[in-house]
Amino acid sequence: MTNIGIDVKTPENVCDDINCPFHGKLPVRGQTFEGVVTSDKGHNTVVIEREIIRYLSKYERYEKRTVSMIAHNSPCIAAKVGDIVKIMECRPISKTKSFVVIEKTIQE
């Protein structure tokens, strides 16, 4: 396990201290995905949609599908709707949250 600290230094940070009570160091592991934030209405939670292209052998064509994932959004990152973010797998935080936002790539 690696500790990718959620300690990204940005001007809109709630805090600059690594041992801040608003977030800790969540140990992350496993898969990494990029997607677009579609909702930020939950408390410290964002919904991310990403596009998957699948090949259908029966029709010999490709299809696009969108998959939505729920991730933890710490106050120091504060991703908003429309941001392109990178998420990584972590321990289960709740029934549906097993990913955490590790960085904002681009803000649209």
C-alpha positions in Angstrom: 0.0 0.0 0.0 1.2 3.5 -0.7 0.1 6.6 1.0 -0.6 9.1 -1.7 -1.4 12.0 0.6 -4.3 14.1 -0.4 -2.0 17.1 0.2 -2.3 18.8 -3.2 -1.3 22.5 -2.7 -3.9 24.7 -4.4 -5.0 28.2 -3.6 -8.5 27.1 -2.7 -7.3 24.7 -0.1 -9.2 24.5 3.1 -5.9 23.6 4.8 -2.2 23.3 4.1 -1.4 21.0 7.0 -0.9 17.3 6.1 -2.3 16.2 9.4 -5.4 18.3 9.1 -8.6 17.1 10.8 -10.5 17.6 7.6 -8.7 14.8 5.8 -6.0 12.3 6.6 -3.9 10.1 4.5 -6.0 7.5 2.9 -3.9 4.5 1.8 -4.7 3.9 -1.9 -4.1 0.8 -4.0 -5.3 -0.9 -7.2 -6.9 0.8 -10.1 -6.7 4.4 -11.3 -9.4 6.0 -13.5 -10.0 9.4 -15.0 -13.5 10.9 -15.4 -15.7 14.0 -15.4 -17.5 15.1 -12.2 -21.2 15.0 -12.8 -22.5 15.7 -9.3 -21.0 17.1 -6.1 -24.1 17.2 -4.0 -23.1 14.6 -1.4 -21.1 15.5 1.7 -17.4 15.0 0.6 -18.6 12.9 -2.3 -18.6 13.3 -6.1 -20.1 11.2 -8.8 -17.7 10.6 -11.8 -18.7 9.4 -15.2 -16.3 7.8 -17.6 -16.7 6.5 -21.1 -16.0 2.9 -22.0 -15.7 1.6 -25.6 -16.6 -2.1 -26.0 -16.3 -4.3 -29.1 -19.4 -6.4 -30.0 -18.2 -9.4 -32.0 -21.7 -10.3 -33.2 -22.1 -7.0 -34.9 -18.4 -6.4 -35.5 -18.7 -2.8 -34.2 -17.8 -0.8 -31.2 -20.2 0.8 -28.7 -19.8 3.5 -26.2 -21.0 3.1 -22.6 -20.9 5.5 -19.6 -20.1 4.2 -16.2 -20.7 6.3 -13.1 -18.5 5.8 -10.0 -18.8 7.4 -6.6 -15.6 8.7 -5.0 -14.6 10.6 -1.8 -13.8 14.2 -2.4 -11.7 15.7 0.4 -12.1 19.5 1.2 -8.5 20.2 0.1 -9.2 19.1 -3.5 -12.8 20.3 -3.7 -13.7 19.1 -7.2 -16.7 20.7 -8.7 -19.1 19.7 -11.5 -17.3 19.7 -14.9 -13.8 19.0 -13.5 -11.8 16.2 -14.9 -10.4 14.3 -12.0 -8.2 11.2 -11.4 -9.5 8.7 -8.9 -7.8 5.7 -7.3 -9.1 2.7 -5.4 -8.9 2.7 -1.6 -10.6 0.9 1.3 -14.4 1.0 1.4 -15.4 4.3 3.0 -19.1 3.6 2.8 -21.5 1.2 1.1 -20.9 2.6 -2.3 -17.6 4.6 -2.0 -14.4 2.7 -2.6 -12.5 5.4 -4.6 -10.9 8.7 -3.6 -10.1 11.7 -5.8 -6.3 12.1 -5.9 -6.0 15.1 -8.2 -7.9 17.5 -10.5 -6.5 17.3 -14.0 -8.3 20.1 -15.8 -11.1 22.4 -14.8 -13.7 23.0 -17.5 
